[in-house]
Amino acid sequence: MSDNTLLLSTLERRNRELEVLIEIGKALTSTVDHEDVLGLIMGQINRLLKSQAWSLLLLNEQTGGLTFEIAISPTAKKLKGLRLAPGQGIAGWVAEHGLPLLIADVCEDTRFSNMVDKTSLFVPRSVLCVPVRSKDHVLGVIELSNGPDEASFTQADLQILSTISDYAAIAIENARNFRRISELVITDDLTGLYNGRHFHTLLGEEIERVRRFGGKLSLIFIDFDYFKKVNDTHGHLVGSRTLTEIGQLIRKHLRKVCKPARYGGDEFVIILPNTNKSGAMTLANRLLEIFRAHVFYNDEGAPFNLTASLGVATFPDDAQNKDDLIRLADKAMYRVKEASRNAVRSA
């Protein structure tokens, strides 16, 4: 190959790389949907590097393992969601050490694990794997593979893939930051449940769903008995910690489809989609028993107990709109307060 031909080939590659980086940069500023951005990034990688299989794996901070977020290969569907143990295979090694790997023949590398290949029925030879990093924190890895009949990856491939992985890290961090901000807007910072403002939005959506598709929707209104005594006797810090514990108790004993919220002070509400009056009363009585049995502790380790008054109302049996449903559940709860406390009543 002549010097001019080599120079022309190098310039063409640089132009393609620049085009790819520009496209990725545009994607980062156009959406916070990390699946869209990461999908585009992985597509641009394939356009540039022409690998036979490529994948993005995200790190689980709790377990240290990796999960296939995006996988493009002849049998990609089998890889989506597949999990690797901490340190497993080349991808696991890269995530654990935060260093890139360029391997000409995986059969000669002791870090290679064929578990993924057995799942995908794809046999790699050359592998290029780089960490996706945010500062000193590894978020995941990007791994490219070519089979025995494909060209091996080069140092130039490693260099551009490392650059692109920085864009992937930005996309992931942007999405996570957006998610955190969104959660702060709709959740109560003390209990981790939905806040009162978002509760009204959720209840309106669920009522509209019932109006369109039929069914039932129930609401449980909860108020803890003599909660002011907790603050007066044990202090406001213990009171706040108790509210946090109550939020955890409620979330722990609900189905995923239920939507619990802190309504204000020591008042809580739970939206029960697809639940009739009987089902709501059963859940309310179960929560009543859970609250009765639970032991709270003050700063000195002294135990104390709390009971609650609960009211239940069902749409459309008891009310025809959101405000009336809340009012009737609240009224049922106050009937308990006036009569005995520590019980459940329905509208």
C-alpha positions in Angstrom: 0.0 0.0 0.0 1.5 3.4 -1.1 1.9 6.3 1.4 -0.9 8.2 -0.4 -3.3 5.3 -0.2 -2.5 4.8 3.5 -2.9 8.5 4.2 -6.3 8.5 2.4 -7.4 5.4 4.3 -6.4 7.0 7.6 -8.3 10.3 6.8 -11.4 8.4 5.8 -11.4 6.5 9.1 -10.9 9.8 11.0 -13.8 11.3 9.2 -16.0 8.4 10.0 -15.0 8.6 13.6 -15.7 12.3 13.7 -19.2 11.7 12.2 -20.0 9.0 14.7 -18.9 11.2 17.7 -21.0 14.1 16.3 -24.1 11.9 16.0 -23.6 10.6 19.5 -23.2 14.1 20.8 -26.5 15.1 19.2 -28.2 12.2 20.8 -27.0 13.1 24.2 -28.6 16.5 24.0 -31.9 15.3 22.4 -33.3 13.0 25.1 -32.8 11.7 28.6 -34.1 8.2 27.7 -31.0 6.2 28.3 -32.3 3.2 26.3 -32.7 5.4 23.2 -29.3 7.0 23.6 -27.5 3.8 24.4 -29.1 2.0 21.5 -27.9 4.8 19.2 -24.4 4.7 20.6 -24.2 0.9 20.2 -25.5 1.3 16.6 -22.8 3.8 15.8 -20.2 1.5 17.3 -21.2 -1.2 14.9 -21.2 1.3 12.0 -17.6 2.2 12.8 -16.1 -1.1 14.0 -18.1 -3.7 12.1 -18.1 -6.3 14.9 -20.0 -9.5 14.6 -21.5 -9.2 18.1 -21.6 -6.3 20.5 -23.1 -5.7 23.9 -23.4 -3.2 26.7 -23.5 -4.6 30.2 -24.4 -2.5 33.3 -22.9 -3.0 36.7 -25.1 -3.8 39.7 -23.6 -1.7 42.5 -25.1 -4.0 45.2 -23.9 -7.4 43.9 -21.0 -6.4 41.7 -22.4 -8.5 38.9 -23.1 -7.4 35.3 -26.4 -7.5 33.3 -26.7 -7.5 29.5 -28.6 -4.2 28.9 -28.1 -4.2 25.1 -27.0 -7.2 23.1 -26.7 -7.3 19.3 -25.7 -10.7 17.9 -27.2 -13.5 15.8 -29.0 -14.6 19.0 -29.3 -11.4 21.0 -32.7 -12.2 22.5 -31.1 -14.9 24.6 -28.6 -12.5 26.1 -30.9 -9.6 27.0 -31.1 -9.6 30.8 -28.5 -12.3 31.3 -26.5 -11.8 34.4 -22.8 -12.4 35.0 -21.3 -13.0 38.5 -18.7 -10.5 39.8 -15.5 -10.9 37.9 -16.9 -13.6 35.5 -15.4 -13.7 32.1 -13.6 -10.9 30.2 -16.4 -8.4 30.8 -16.4 -9.2 34.5 -12.6 -8.7 34.7 -12.8 -5.4 32.9 -15.6 -4.2 35.2 -13.7 -5.3 38.3 -10.3 -3.8 37.3 -11.6 -0.8 35.4 -9.1 -1.5 32.6 -9.7 -2.2 28.8 -8.8 -5.5 27.2 -7.8 -6.2 23.6 -7.6 -10.0 23.0 -6.6 -11.5 19.7 -7.6 -15.1 20.6 -9.8 -15.7 23.6 -9.0 -19.4 23.6 -5.5 -18.4 24.8 -6.7 -16.2 27.6 -7.5 -17.6 31.1 -10.0 -14.8 31.8 -12.3 -16.1 29.0 -15.6 -17.8 30.1 -17.7 -19.6 27.5 -20.9 -19.4 29.6 -22.2 -16.6 27.4 -21.3 -18.3 24.2 -23.2 -21.4 25.2 -26.2 -19.2 25.8 -25.9 -17.3 22.5 -24.4 -20.1 20.4 -21.8 -17.7 19.1 -18.1 -18.6 19.2 -15.8 -15.5 19.5 -12.2 -15.3 18.7 -11.1 -11.7 18.9 -12.6 -9.6 21.8 -12.4 -5.9 22.6 -13.8 -4.8 25.9 -13.7 -1.4 27.6 -15.0 -0.1 30.9 -17.8 2.6 30.9 -16.6 5.0 33.6 -17.8 8.0 35.4 -14.8 9.6 37.0 -13.3 6.7 39.0 -16.6 4.8 39.1 -17.3 1.9 36.7 -20.9 1.8 35.5 -20.5 -1.1 33.1 -18.6 -2.4 30.1 -18.9 -2.4 26.3 -17.8 -5.7 24.7 -17.2 -6.4 21.0 -16.6 -9.9 19.6 -15.6 -11.2 16.2 -15.6 -14.9 15.1 -12.8 -17.0 13.7 -13.5 -15.8 10.1 -13.6 -12.1 11.0 -10.7 -9.6 11.3 -9.1 -9.1 14.7 -9.5 -5.8 16.6 -6.7 -3.2 16.6 -5.3 -0.6 19.0 -7.0 2.0 16.9 -10.3 0.2 17.5 -9.5 0.2 21.2 -8.8 3.9 21.2 -12.1 5.0 19.5 -14.2 2.6 21.6 -12.7 4.0 24.8 -13.7 7.5 23.6 -17.2 6.3 22.8 -17.5 4.6 26.1 -17.1 8.1 27.7 -20.3 9.2 25.9 -22.1 6.1 27.1 -21.1 7.0 30.7 -22.5 10.5 30.2 -25.8 9.0 28.9 -26.1 6.6 31.8 -25.3 9.3 34.4 -27.7 11.8 32.8 -30.5 9.2 32.9 -29.8 8.3 36.5 -29.6 12.0 37.6 -32.9 12.7 35.8 -34.5 9.7 37.5 -33.3 10.9 40.9 -34.6 14.4 40.4 -38.0 13.0 39.2 -38.2 10.8 42.3 -37.5 13.8 44.5 -40.4 15.6 42.9 -42.9 12.9 43.5 -41.7 11.2 46.7 -41.8 12.1 50.4 -38.3 12.5 51.6 -39.0 11.1 55.1 -40.9 7.9 54.2 -39.9 7.2 50.6 -43.6 6.9 49.7 -45.3 9.1 47.2 -46.0 12.6 48.4 -49.5 14.1 48.8 -49.3 16.1 45.6 -48.4 13.1 43.4 -51.0 11.0 45.2 -53.7 13.3 43.7 -52.2 12.8 40.2 -52.1 9.0 40.6 -55.6 8.7 42.0 -56.9 10.8 39.1 -55.2 8.5 36.6 -56.6 5.4 38.3 -60.1 6.7 38.4 -59.9 7.6 34.7 -58.7 4.1 34.0 -61.7 2.6 35.8 -64.0 4.9 33.9 -62.6 3.8 30.6 -62.1 0.1 31.2 -64.4 -0.7 34.1 -63.6 -2.5 37.4 -63.2 -1.2 40.9 -60.7 1.1 42.7 -60.4 1.3 46.5 -58.7 3.8 48.8 -57.4 3.3 52.3 -57.0 6.3 54.6 -54.7 5.8 57.6 -54.2 8.0 60.7 -52.0 6.8 63.6 -53.6 7.1 67.0 -52.1 9.6 69.5 -49.0 10.1 67.3 -48.5 13.5 68.9 -47.5 11.7 72.1 -44.5 10.1 70.3 -43.1 13.6 69.6 -44.0 14.9 73.1 -42.6 11.9 74.9 -39.6 10.8 72.8 -38.8 13.9 70.8 -39.2 14.9 67.2 -36.2 13.0 65.9 -37.8 9.7 67.2 -41.1 10.9 65.7 -39.4 11.4 62.3 -37.7 8.0 62.5 -41.0 6.4 63.4 -42.6 7.8 60.3 -39.8 6.5 58.2 -40.3 3.0 59.8 -44.1 3.2 59.2 -43.4 4.0 55.5 -41.2 0.9 55.3 -43.8 -1.2 57.0 -46.5 -0.1 54.6 -44.4 -0.7 51.5 -43.2 -4.1 52.7 -46.8 -5.5 53.0 -48.3 -4.2 49.8 -48.5 -5.6 46.3 -46.4 -3.8 43.7 -49.5 -2.4 41.9 -50.6 -0.6 45.1 -49.6 3.0 45.4 -48.9 4.2 49.0 -48.4 7.9 49.8 -47.8 10.1 52.9 -50.8 12.4 52.9 -49.4 14.7 55.6 -48.2 14.5 59.1 -49.0 11.0 60.3 -51.7 10.4 57.7 -51.1 7.9 54.9 -53.2 6.8 51.9 -53.0 3.7 49.8 -54.5 3.5 46.3 -55.6 -0.1 45.5 -56.1 -0.6 41.7 -58.5 -3.4 40.6 -59.6 -3.9 44.2 -63.2 -4.1 45.4 -64.5 -3.2 48.9 -64.1 -6.7 50.3 -60.4 -6.9 49.1 -59.7 -3.4 50.5 -61.2 -4.3 53.9 -59.1 -7.5 54.0 -55.9 -5.5 53.4 -56.9 -2.8 55.8 -57.5 -5.3 58.6 -54.2 -7.0 57.9 -52.3 -3.7 58.1 -54.2 -2.9 61.3 -52.8 -6.1 62.9 -49.3 -5.4 61.5 -49.3 -1.9 63.1 -50.6 -3.3 66.4 -47.9 -6.0 66.6 -44.9 -3.8 65.5 -42.5 -2.6 68.2 -40.9 0.8 67.8 -37.9 2.0 69.9 -36.9 5.4 71.2 -33.3 6.7 71.4 -32.7 4.8 74.7 -33.9 1.5 73.2 -37.2 1.6 75.2 -40.0 0.0 73.2 -43.3 1.6 72.4 -46.4 0.6 70.3 -48.7 2.5 68.0 -52.2 1.7 66.7 -54.0 3.2 63.7 -57.5 4.2 62.6 -58.3 3.2 59.0 -61.1 4.2 56.6 -61.9 2.5 53.3 -63.9 3.8 50.3 -64.4 2.3 46.8 -64.9 3.8 43.4 -67.5 3.8 41.8 -69.5 2.1 44.6 -69.2 4.9 47.2 -68.1 7.9 45.1 -68.2 9.2 41.5 -65.1 11.4 41.6 -61.7 11.7 43.2 -62.5 14.4 45.8 -65.6 12.5 47.1 -63.6 9.2 47.3 -60.9 10.9 49.4 -63.6 12.6 51.6 -65.5 9.4 52.2 -62.4 7.3 53.1 -61.3 10.2 55.4 -64.7 10.3 56.9 -64.8 6.6 57.6 -61.4 6.9 59.3 -62.7 9.7 61.5 -65.7 7.6 62.5 -63.2 5.1 63.9 -61.4 7.9 65.7 -64.7 9.1 67.3 -65.8 5.6 68.3 -62.8 3.5 69.4 -59.6 4.1 67.4 -57.5 1.1 66.5 -60.0 -0.3 64.0 -61.2 -0.2 60.4 -64.4 1.1 58.9 -65.7 1.5 55.4 -67.7 4.3 53.7 
